Amino acid sequence: MPIKKSAKKYMRVTARKTEKNNQIKGQYRSAIKKTIEAVKAGKPEEAKVWQKKSQKALDKAVQKNVLHKNTAARKKSRLNKIVKNAVKK
């Protein structure tokens, strides 16, 4: 445990930021998961809806500096590819 007052404060700040970041991560991860589940279940329309939600969540994560913009772009691209192939079939 820290002894200095500033170190104690920094621990509290870090805990708050970590909690907020985990919430944001959870939002885009669950949206991606639901998109993939919809594709596997053979529901392309539902997959499209979840794809839009996951893209929005990824963009928000980039905006809040939880994800790097290139990482989000890669995830969106891969997700788009999965949904596109599901709609073709």
N, CA, C and O atoms as CSV, one atom per row, in Angstrom:
chain,resi,resn,atom,element,x,y,z
A,1,MET,N,N,0.837,-1.193,0.000
A,1,MET,CA,C,0.000,0.000,0.000
A,1,MET,C,C,0.877,1.250,0.000
A,1,MET,O,O,1.924,1.294,0.645
A,2,PRO,N,N,0.426,2.259,-0.736
A,2,PRO,CA,C,1.195,3.500,-0.764
A,2,PRO,C,C,1.099,4.247,0.562
A,2,PRO,O,O,0.134,4.113,1.315
A,3,ILE,N,N,2.120,5.023,0.813
A,3,ILE,CA,C,2.170,5.801,2.053
A,3,ILE,C,C,1.831,7.260,1.770
A,3,ILE,O,O,1.113,7.898,2.540
A,4,LYS,N,N,2.347,7.777,0.673
A,4,LYS,CA,C,2.132,9.181,0.339
A,4,LYS,C,C,0.688,9.435,-0.083
A,4,LYS,O,O,0.021,8.580,-0.665
A,5,LYS,N,N,0.241,10.633,0.233
A,5,LYS,CA,C,-1.129,11.034,-0.063
A,5,LYS,C,C,-1.398,11.034,-1.575
A,5,LYS,O,O,-2.461,10.601,-2.019
A,6,SER,N,N,-0.437,11.517,-2.351
A,6,SER,CA,C,-0.618,11.594,-3.805
A,6,SER,C,C,-0.692,10.196,-4.426
A,6,SER,O,O,-1.426,9.978,-5.390
A,7,ALA,N,N,0.066,9.260,-3.873
A,7,ALA,CA,C,0.043,7.893,-4.385
A,7,ALA,C,C,-1.295,7.221,-4.082
A,7,ALA,O,O,-1.809,6.446,-4.888
A,8,LYS,N,N,-1.846,7.526,-2.918
A,8,LYS,CA,C,-3.165,6.981,-2.560
A,8,LYS,C,C,-4.238,7.508,-3.509
A,8,LYS,O,O,-5.117,6.771,-3.957
A,9,LYS,N,N,-4.138,8.812,-3.803
A,9,LYS,CA,C,-5.091,9.416,-4.722
A,9,LYS,C,C,-4.953,8.791,-6.097
A,9,LYS,O,O,-5.954,8.502,-6.752
A,10,TYR,N,N,-3.723,8.581,-6.540
A,10,TYR,CA,C,-3.490,8.006,-7.860
A,10,TYR,C,C,-4.079,6.601,-7.945
A,10,TYR,O,O,-4.577,6.199,-8.997
A,11,MET,N,N,-4.026,5.858,-6.848
A,11,MET,CA,C,-4.649,4.523,-6.835
A,11,MET,C,C,-6.158,4.619,-7.017
A,11,MET,O,O,-6.753,3.816,-7.736
A,12,ARG,N,N,-6.776,5.602,-6.364
A,12,ARG,CA,C,-8.222,5.776,-6.508
A,12,ARG,C,C,-8.583,6.171,-7.939
A,12,ARG,O,O,-9.550,5.665,-8.509
A,13,VAL,N,N,-7.796,7.077,-8.510
A,13,VAL,CA,C,-8.032,7.531,-9.879
A,13,VAL,C,C,-7.892,6.362,-10.845
A,13,VAL,O,O,-8.722,6.182,-11.736
A,14,THR,N,N,-6.850,5.579,-10.666
A,14,THR,CA,C,-6.608,4.426,-11.528
A,14,THR,C,C,-7.749,3.420,-11.440
A,14,THR,O,O,-8.158,2.848,-12.450
A,15,ALA,N,N,-8.258,3.206,-10.236
A,15,ALA,CA,C,-9.371,2.266,-10.055
A,15,ALA,C,C,-10.612,2.758,-10.801
A,15,ALA,O,O,-11.309,1.965,-11.435
A,16,ARG,N,N,-10.893,4.074,-10.727
A,16,ARG,CA,C,-12.054,4.627,-11.432
A,16,ARG,C,C,-11.894,4.504,-12.939
A,16,ARG,O,O,-12.827,4.115,-13.642
A,17,LYS,N,N,-10.702,4.839,-13.430
A,17,LYS,CA,C,-10.456,4.774,-14.871
A,17,LYS,C,C,-10.531,3.341,-15.380
A,17,LYS,O,O,-11.065,3.086,-16.459
A,18,THR,N,N,-9.996,2.409,-14.601
A,18,THR,CA,C,-10.036,1.004,-14.984
A,18,THR,C,C,-11.469,0.511,-15.084
A,18,THR,O,O,-11.816,-0.209,-16.020
A,19,GLU,N,N,-12.292,0.890,-14.134
A,19,GLU,CA,C,-13.699,0.496,-14.133
A,19,GLU,C,C,-14.408,1.034,-15.375
A,19,GLU,O,O,-15.161,0.316,-16.033
A,20,LYS,N,N,-14.159,2.299,-15.684
A,20,LYS,CA,C,-14.794,2.932,-16.847
A,20,LYS,C,C,-14.330,2.254,-18.139
A,20,LYS,O,O,-15.138,1.980,-19.026
A,21,ASN,N,N,-13.021,1.987,-18.238
A,21,ASN,CA,C,-12.484,1.333,-19.423
A,21,ASN,C,C,-13.059,-0.069,-19.592
A,21,ASN,O,O,-13.353,-0.492,-20.710
A,22,ASN,N,N,-13.218,-0.785,-18.488
A,22,ASN,CA,C,-13.775,-2.138,-18.562
A,22,ASN,C,C,-15.224,-2.119,-19.023
A,22,ASN,O,O,-15.657,-3.026,-19.734
A,23,GLN,N,N,-15.975,-1.104,-18.630
A,23,GLN,CA,C,-17.360,-0.981,-19.096
A,23,GLN,C,C,-17.399,-0.758,-20.605
A,23,GLN,O,O,-18.205,-1.367,-21.309
A,24,ILE,N,N,-16.535,0.107,-21.090
A,24,ILE,CA,C,-16.494,0.410,-22.521
A,24,ILE,C,C,-16.066,-0.823,-23.303
A,24,ILE,O,O,-16.641,-1.131,-24.347
A,25,LYS,N,N,-15.044,-1.538,-22.794
A,25,LYS,CA,C,-14.580,-2.763,-23.448
A,25,LYS,C,C,-15.692,-3.805,-23.489
A,25,LYS,O,O,-15.883,-4.486,-24.497
A,26,GLY,N,N,-16.419,-3.918,-22.388
A,26,GLY,CA,C,-17.505,-4.884,-22.317
A,26,GLY,C,C,-18.589,-4.600,-23.335
A,26,GLY,O,O,-19.176,-5.526,-23.895
A,27,GLN,N,N,-18.860,-3.326,-23.581
A,27,GLN,CA,C,-19.899,-2.965,-24.535
A,27,GLN,C,C,-19.539,-3.403,-25.945
A,27,GLN,O,O,-20.364,-4.000,-26.636
A,28,TYR,N,N,-18.307,-3.113,-26.386
A,28,TYR,CA,C,-17.984,-3.493,-27.764
A,28,TYR,C,C,-17.724,-4.982,-27.892
A,28,TYR,O,O,-17.993,-5.568,-28.941
A,29,ARG,N,N,-17.203,-5.605,-26.839
A,29,ARG,CA,C,-16.977,-7.050,-26.905
A,29,ARG,C,C,-18.285,-7.827,-26.973
A,29,ARG,O,O,-18.407,-8.781,-27.741
A,30,SER,N,N,-19.264,-7.417,-26.168
A,30,SER,CA,C,-20.548,-8.127,-26.183
A,30,SER,C,C,-21.285,-7.888,-27.500
A,30,SER,O,O,-21.964,-8.786,-27.998
A,31,ALA,N,N,-21.157,-6.693,-28.065
A,31,ALA,CA,C,-21.803,-6.407,-29.346
A,31,ALA,C,C,-21.191,-7.267,-30.453
A,31,ALA,O,O,-21.906,-7.798,-31.302
A,32,ILE,N,N,-19.876,-7.399,-30.436
A,32,ILE,CA,C,-19.199,-8.242,-31.430
A,32,ILE,C,C,-19.626,-9.692,-31.267
A,32,ILE,O,O,-19.891,-10.388,-32.247
A,33,LYS,N,N,-19.691,-10.143,-30.013
A,33,LYS,CA,C,-20.088,-11.525,-29.733
A,33,LYS,C,C,-21.498,-11.805,-30.244
A,33,LYS,O,O,-21.747,-12.851,-30.844
A,34,LYS,N,N,-22.418,-10.875,-30.008
A,34,LYS,CA,C,-23.799,-11.065,-30.444
A,34,LYS,C,C,-23.915,-11.042,-31.965
A,34,LYS,O,O,-24.766,-11.724,-32.538
A,35,THR,N,N,-23.063,-10.261,-32.613
A,35,THR,CA,C,-23.046,-10.238,-34.079
A,35,THR,C,C,-22.628,-11.608,-34.607
A,35,THR,O,O,-23.271,-12.152,-35.504
A,36,ILE,N,N,-21.561,-12.160,-34.055
A,36,ILE,CA,C,-21.060,-13.459,-34.503
A,36,ILE,C,C,-22.065,-14.565,-34.195
A,36,ILE,O,O,-22.241,-15.484,-34.996
A,37,GLU,N,N,-22.725,-14.483,-33.039
A,37,GLU,CA,C,-23.751,-15.471,-32.695
A,37,GLU,C,C,-24.908,-15.422,-33.690
A,37,GLU,O,O,-25.435,-16.463,-34.082
A,38,ALA,N,N,-25.302,-14.227,-34.095
A,38,ALA,CA,C,-26.392,-14.071,-35.064
A,38,ALA,C,C,-25.999,-14.665,-36.410
A,38,ALA,O,O,-26.827,-15.268,-37.094
A,39,VAL,N,N,-24.742,-14.495,-36.787
A,39,VAL,CA,C,-24.253,-15.065,-38.052
A,39,VAL,C,C,-24.282,-16.591,-37.978
A,39,VAL,O,O,-24.723,-17.259,-38.914
A,40,LYS,N,N,-23.810,-17.130,-36.859
A,40,LYS,CA,C,-23.784,-18.589,-36.696
A,40,LYS,C,C,-25.193,-19.179,-36.644
A,40,LYS,O,O,-25.417,-20.307,-37.083
A,41,ALA,N,N,-26.141,-18.410,-36.103
A,41,ALA,CA,C,-27.524,-18.872,-36.012
A,41,ALA,C,C,-28.250,-18.753,-37.349
A,41,ALA,O,O,-29.370,-19.241,-37.503
A,42,GLY,N,N,-27.608,-18.106,-38.305
A,42,GLY,CA,C,-28.222,-17.961,-39.627
A,42,GLY,C,C,-29.252,-16.858,-39.688
A,42,GLY,O,O,-30.253,-16.984,-40.394
A,43,LYS,N,N,-29.025,-15.776,-38.960
A,43,LYS,CA,C,-29.941,-14.634,-38.949
A,43,LYS,C,C,-29.202,-13.407,-39.483
A,43,LYS,O,O,-28.697,-12.603,-38.699
A,44,PRO,N,N,-29.134,-13.254,-40.810
A,44,PRO,CA,C,-28.346,-12.150,-41.374
A,44,PRO,C,C,-28.876,-10.756,-41.051
A,44,PRO,O,O,-28.090,-9.822,-40.890
A,45,GLU,N,N,-30.200,-10.601,-40.952
A,45,GLU,CA,C,-30.762,-9.290,-40.645
A,45,GLU,C,C,-30.399,-8.854,-39.228
A,45,GLU,O,O,-30.056,-7.697,-38.984
A,46,GLU,N,N,-30.482,-9.801,-38.308
A,46,GLU,CA,C,-30.118,-9.518,-36.922
A,46,GLU,C,C,-28.616,-9.221,-36.825
A,46,GLU,O,O,-28.189,-8.370,-36.045
A,47,ALA,N,N,-27.837,-9.929,-37.622
A,47,ALA,CA,C,-26.387,-9.711,-37.638
A,47,ALA,C,C,-26.058,-8.301,-38.119
A,47,ALA,O,O,-25.146,-7.662,-37.594
A,48,LYS,N,N,-26.794,-7.818,-39.108
A,48,LYS,CA,C,-26.569,-6.462,-39.613
A,48,LYS,C,C,-26.847,-5.421,-38.526
A,48,LYS,O,O,-26.106,-4.450,-38.373
A,49,VAL,N,N,-27.917,-5.640,-37.782
A,49,VAL,CA,C,-28.274,-4.707,-36.712
A,49,VAL,C,C,-27.167,-4.688,-35.652
A,49,VAL,O,O,-26.735,-3.622,-35.211
A,50,TRP,N,N,-26.715,-5.879,-35.251
A,50,TRP,CA,C,-25.665,-5.957,-34.236
A,50,TRP,C,C,-24.337,-5.438,-34.766
A,50,TRP,O,O,-23.519,-4.924,-34.002
A,51,GLN,N,N,-24.120,-5.567,-36.053
A,51,GLN,CA,C,-22.884,-5.051,-36.644
A,51,GLN,C,C,-22.826,-3.529,-36.497
A,51,GLN,O,O,-21.787,-2.968,-36.150
A,52,LYS,N,N,-23.953,-2.874,-36.765
A,52,LYS,CA,C,-24.001,-1.422,-36.619
A,52,LYS,C,C,-23.749,-1.015,-35.169
A,52,LYS,O,O,-23.035,-0.049,-34.898
A,53,LYS,N,N,-24.352,-1.772,-34.233
A,53,LYS,CA,C,-24.165,-1.458,-32.819
A,53,LYS,C,C,-22.711,-1.657,-32.393
A,53,LYS,O,O,-22.166,-0.871,-31.619
A,54,SER,N,N,-22.098,-2.711,-32.906
A,54,SER,CA,C,-20.705,-2.964,-32.530
A,54,SER,C,C,-19.769,-1.929,-33.138
A,54,SER,O,O,-18.784,-1.544,-32.508
A,55,GLN,N,N,-20.063,-1.472,-34.351
A,55,GLN,CA,C,-19.249,-0.423,-34.959
A,55,GLN,C,C,-19.353,0.871,-34.157
A,55,GLN,O,O,-18.363,1.575,-33.956
A,56,LYS,N,N,-20.544,1.164,-33.712
A,56,LYS,CA,C,-20.746,2.363,-32.902
A,56,LYS,C,C,-19.977,2.257,-31.577
A,56,LYS,O,O,-19.352,3.219,-31.130
A,57,ALA,N,N,-20.036,1.073,-30.963
A,57,ALA,CA,C,-19.336,0.860,-29.696
A,57,ALA,C,C,-17.821,0.954,-29.891
A,57,ALA,O,O,-17.116,1.502,-29.044
A,58,LEU,N,N,-17.327,0.420,-31.005
A,58,LEU,CA,C,-15.894,0.507,-31.291
A,58,LEU,C,C,-15.466,1.952,-31.507
A,58,LEU,O,O,-14.414,2.372,-31.026
A,59,ASP,N,N,-16.279,2.707,-32.230
A,59,ASP,CA,C,-15.962,4.119,-32.460
A,59,ASP,C,C,-15.933,4.910,-31.149
A,59,ASP,O,O,-15.091,5.788,-30.960
A,60,LYS,N,N,-16.854,4.588,-30.260
A,60,LYS,CA,C,-16.876,5.267,-28.967
A,60,LYS,C,C,-15.655,4.901,-28.132
A,60,LYS,O,O,-15.117,5.737,-27.405
A,61,ALA,N,N,-15.219,3.646,-28.240
A,61,ALA,CA,C,-14.029,3.213,-27.505
A,61,ALA,C,C,-12.793,3.963,-28.007
A,61,ALA,O,O,-11.912,4.317,-27.223
A,62,VAL,N,N,-12.737,4.200,-29.309
A,62,VAL,CA,C,-11.624,4.977,-29.877
A,62,VAL,C,C,-11.699,6.420,-29.381
A,62,VAL,O,O,-10.686,7.020,-29.021
A,63,GLN,N,N,-12.892,6.954,-29.371
A,63,GLN,CA,C,-13.108,8.336,-28.941
A,63,GLN,C,C,-12.669,8.537,-27.490
A,63,GLN,O,O,-12.174,9.605,-27.130
A,64,LYS,N,N,-12.851,7.512,-26.664
A,64,LYS,CA,C,-12.516,7.615,-25.238
A,64,LYS,C,C,-11.118,7.075,-24.930
A,64,LYS,O,O,-10.763,6.884,-23.766
A,65,ASN,N,N,-10.334,6.834,-25.971
A,65,ASN,CA,C,-8.955,6.360,-25.850
A,65,ASN,C,C,-8.826,5.005,-25.151
A,65,ASN,O,O,-7.838,4.753,-24.462
A,66,VAL,N,N,-9.802,4.153,-25.322
A,66,VAL,CA,C,-9.717,2.794,-24.790
A,66,VAL,C,C,-9.062,1.896,-25.827
A,66,VAL,O,O,-8.314,0.982,-25.482
A,67,LEU,N,N,-9.344,2.155,-27.093
A,67,LEU,CA,C,-8.773,1.396,-28.212
A,67,LEU,C,C,-8.030,2.349,-29.142
A,67,LEU,O,O,-8.346,3.534,-29.239
A,68,HIS,N,N,-7.033,1.790,-29.822
A,68,HIS,CA,C,-6.347,2.554,-30.863
A,68,HIS,C,C,-7.230,2.532,-32.107
A,68,HIS,O,O,-7.958,1.567,-32.338
A,69,LYS,N,N,-7.166,3.587,-32.903
A,69,LYS,CA,C,-8.055,3.686,-34.062
A,69,LYS,C,C,-7.811,2.571,-35.073
A,69,LYS,O,O,-8.755,2.096,-35.705
A,70,ASN,N,N,-6.568,2.151,-35.234
A,70,ASN,CA,C,-6.273,1.079,-36.189
A,70,ASN,C,C,-6.799,-0.270,-35.701
A,70,ASN,O,O,-7.235,-1.099,-36.499
A,71,THR,N,N,-6.757,-0.480,-34.398
A,71,THR,CA,C,-7.304,-1.718,-33.825
A,71,THR,C,C,-8.803,-1.777,-34.071
A,71,THR,O,O,-9.333,-2.820,-34.458
A,72,ALA,N,N,-9.484,-0.667,-33.850
A,72,ALA,CA,C,-10.925,-0.614,-34.079
A,72,ALA,C,C,-11.240,-0.817,-35.558
A,72,ALA,O,O,-12.198,-1.506,-35.907
A,73,ALA,N,N,-10.430,-0.218,-36.420
A,73,ALA,CA,C,-10.649,-0.368,-37.862
A,73,ALA,C,C,-10.481,-1.826,-38.271
A,73,ALA,O,O,-11.251,-2.335,-39.086
A,74,ARG,N,N,-9.492,-2.492,-37.718
A,74,ARG,CA,C,-9.258,-3.904,-38.024
A,74,ARG,C,C,-10.440,-4.767,-37.558
A,74,ARG,O,O,-10.909,-5.639,-38.289
A,75,LYS,N,N,-10.909,-4.512,-36.341
A,75,LYS,CA,C,-12.033,-5.279,-35.803
A,75,LYS,C,C,-13.294,-5.059,-36.642
A,75,LYS,O,O,-14.029,-6.004,-36.927
A,76,LYS,N,N,-13.541,-3.803,-37.035
A,76,LYS,CA,C,-14.718,-3.494,-37.849
A,76,LYS,C,C,-14.619,-4.166,-39.214
A,76,LYS,O,O,-15.610,-4.675,-39.738
A,77,SER,N,N,-13.434,-4.163,-39.777
A,77,SER,CA,C,-13.229,-4.763,-41.093
A,77,SER,C,C,-13.489,-6.272,-41.051
A,77,SER,O,O,-14.169,-6.819,-41.919
A,78,ARG,N,N,-12.947,-6.925,-40.044
A,78,ARG,CA,C,-13.128,-8.375,-39.918
A,78,ARG,C,C,-14.600,-8.720,-39.672
A,78,ARG,O,O,-15.122,-9.693,-40.214
A,79,LEU,N,N,-15.248,-7.910,-38.851
A,79,LEU,CA,C,-16.659,-8.133,-38.559
A,79,LEU,C,C,-17.503,-7.932,-39.816
A,79,LEU,O,O,-18.429,-8.699,-40.082
A,80,ASN,N,N,-17.179,-6.906,-40.576
A,80,ASN,CA,C,-17.885,-6.619,-41.822
A,80,ASN,C,C,-17.742,-7.781,-42.798
A,80,ASN,O,O,-18.697,-8.155,-43.478
A,81,LYS,N,N,-16.552,-8.340,-42.857
A,81,LYS,CA,C,-16.286,-9.474,-43.748
A,81,LYS,C,C,-17.143,-10.678,-43.352
A,81,LYS,O,O,-17.712,-11.346,-44.215
A,82,ILE,N,N,-17.233,-10.950,-42.070
A,82,ILE,CA,C,-18.029,-12.085,-41.574
A,82,ILE,C,C,-19.500,-11.908,-41.933
A,82,ILE,O,O,-20.138,-12.830,-42.440
A,83,VAL,N,N,-20.041,-10.697,-41.664
A,83,VAL,CA,C,-21.454,-10.427,-41.915
A,83,VAL,C,C,-21.742,-10.449,-43.410
A,83,VAL,O,O,-22.777,-10.962,-43.834
A,84,LYS,N,N,-20.847,-9.903,-44.202
A,84,LYS,CA,C,-21.023,-9.853,-45.648
A,84,LYS,C,C,-21.107,-11.261,-46.233
A,84,LYS,O,O,-21.950,-11.532,-47.088
A,85,ASN,N,N,-20.229,-12.160,-45.772
A,85,ASN,CA,C,-20.254,-13.540,-46.241
A,85,ASN,C,C,-21.526,-14.261,-45.798
A,85,ASN,O,O,-22.044,-15.111,-46.523
A,86,ALA,N,N,-22.029,-13.924,-44.612
A,86,ALA,CA,C,-23.264,-14.542,-44.112
A,86,ALA,C,C,-24.461,-14.092,-44.934
A,86,ALA,O,O,-25.366,-14.883,-45.199
A,87,VAL,N,N,-24.472,-12.835,-45.336
A,87,VAL,CA,C,-25.601,-12.309,-46.117
A,87,VAL,C,C,-25.597,-12.915,-47.523
A,87,VAL,O,O,-26.659,-13.154,-48.097
A,88,LYS,N,N,-24.409,-13.164,-48.077
A,88,LYS,CA,C,-24.312,-13.773,-49.402
A,88,LYS,C,C,-24.967,-15.139,-49.452
A,88,LYS,O,O,-25.643,-15.483,-50.421
A,89,LYS,N,N,-24.758,-15.917,-48.392
A,89,LYS,CA,C,-25.271,-17.290,-48.370
A,89,LYS,C,C,-26.737,-17.352,-48.208
A,89,LYS,O,O,-27.309,-18.441,-48.172
